[in-house]
Amino acid sequence: MDVVLIGPIAAGKSTLGNLLSVALGLPQCSIDDVRFRYYSEIGYDESFAKRVYQSEGFWGLYRYWKPFEAHAVERVVEDHPNSVIDLGAGHSVYEDDALFVRVKRALAPCRHVVLLLPSPDLNTSLNVLRKRRPSLRAIEPDINEHFIMHRSNYELATFTVYTEGRLPRDTCAEIVGRIQSEARHPSPPHVPPG
């Protein structure tokens, strides 16, 4: 069984990944812990990335990261079967259709791709996340607004869980309950659109 957690910055992916790992008896892999190892497999250049950031700011660095992020998703899913995997926020959002298709293909065998958002109301989600991570306000345009509004997360997710006003353990229990229900009443494997 694979459980993949996706969502914007400060959605609670790593915290819930840890809780789900314990609850389901599965190893956890946080892509933030391994991503640069995977990036280096296809030529990531840290000094070049720093120069991009200095000249073009965060959004330039974001664009530079995209092919490396897609590769990292492919590799982390390959290297960590039967695990709880939490993806960094950018690893599930792609403007380039070819990269997005690669990530959809990589996640297709994963039955449980869970999108974490504070609220079904996107503006509420954005406001909650801004309070959780005030430092992001310095990035213009707002990176989390991009992550929340972009189609990628919604197309990759097999289901969405809303977290606002809930303890992480309660959100974990909901996810475990949905996974156990799916095990009792299996549906066809997830095939992302496109």
Residue pairs with C-beta under 8 A, 6 or more apart in sequence:
1 24
1 26
1 82
1 111
1 112
1 179
2 77
2 81
2 82
2 83
2 84
2 85
2 109
2 110
2 111
2 112
3 20
3 24
3 26
3 83
3 84
3 85
3 110
3 112
3 114
3 175
3 179
4 77
4 84
4 85
4 86
4 87
4 107
4 110
4 112
4 113
4 114
5 13
5 16
5 17
5 20
5 84
5 85
5 86
5 87
5 114
5 116
6 13
6 87
6 91
6 92
6 113
6 114
6 115
6 116
6 153
6 156
6 157
7 13
7 89
7 92
7 115
7 116
7 117
7 147
7 153
8 89
8 117
8 125
8 129
8 144
8 147
8 148
8 153
9 89
9 129
9 133
9 136
9 143
9 144
9 147
10 129
10 132
10 133
10 136
10 144
11 89
11 116
11 117
11 118
11 129
11 163
12 116
12 163
12 168
12 171
13 86
13 87
13 89
13 116
14 30
14 32
14 86
15 168
16 86
16 116
16 168
16 171
16 172
16 175
17 28
17 30
17 84
17 85
17 86
18 28
19 168
19 169
19 172
20 26
20 28
20 84
20 172
20 175
20 176
21 27
21 28
21 83
21 84
23 172
23 173
23 176
24 84
24 176
24 179
26 82
26 83
26 84
27 80
27 82
27 83
27 84
28 83
28 84
28 85
28 86
29 76
29 79
29 80
29 83
29 84
29 85
29 86
30 85
30 86
31 72
31 73
31 76
31 85
31 86
31 87
31 88
31 91
32 86
32 88
34 72
34 76
35 68
35 69
35 72
35 76
35 88
35 91
36 44
36 46
38 68
38 71
38 72
38 75
38 76
39 65
39 68
39 71
39 72
41 71
41 75
42 67
42 68
42 71
44 68
48 64
49 61
49 64
49 65
52 60
52 61
52 64
53 60
53 61
56 63
58 139
58 143
59 139
59 141
62 90
62 143
65 90
66 90
66 94
66 95
66 96
66 99
67 99
69 88
69 90
69 91
69 94
69 99
70 94
70 99
70 102
70 103
72 91
73 87
73 91
73 92
73 102
73 103
73 106
73 107
74 102
74 103
74 106
76 85
76 87
77 85
77 106
77 107
77 109
77 110
78 106
89 143
89 144
89 147
90 147
91 103
92 103
92 152
92 153
92 156
93 146
93 147
93 150
93 152
93 153
94 100
94 103
94 152
95 150
100 152
100 194
101 194
103 152
103 156
104 155
104 156
104 192
104 194
107 113
107 156
107 190
107 192
108 189
108 190
108 191
108 192
109 189
110 158
110 190
111 158
111 182
111 189
111 190
112 158
112 159
112 175
112 178
112 179
112 182
113 156
113 157
113 158
113 190
114 157
114 158
114 159
114 160
114 161
114 175
115 153
115 154
115 156
115 157
115 159
115 160
115 161
116 160
116 161
116 163
116 171
117 125
117 148
117 160
117 161
117 162
117 163
118 124
118 125
118 128
118 129
118 162
118 163
118 164
119 125
119 128
119 162
119 164
120 160
120 162
122 148
122 149
124 164
125 148
125 164
126 142
126 144
126 145
126 148
128 164
129 136
129 144
129 148
130 136
130 137
130 142
130 144
133 144
136 142
136 143
136 144
147 153
154 160
155 192
155 193
155 194
156 192
158 190
159 178
161 171
161 174
161 175
161 178
163 171
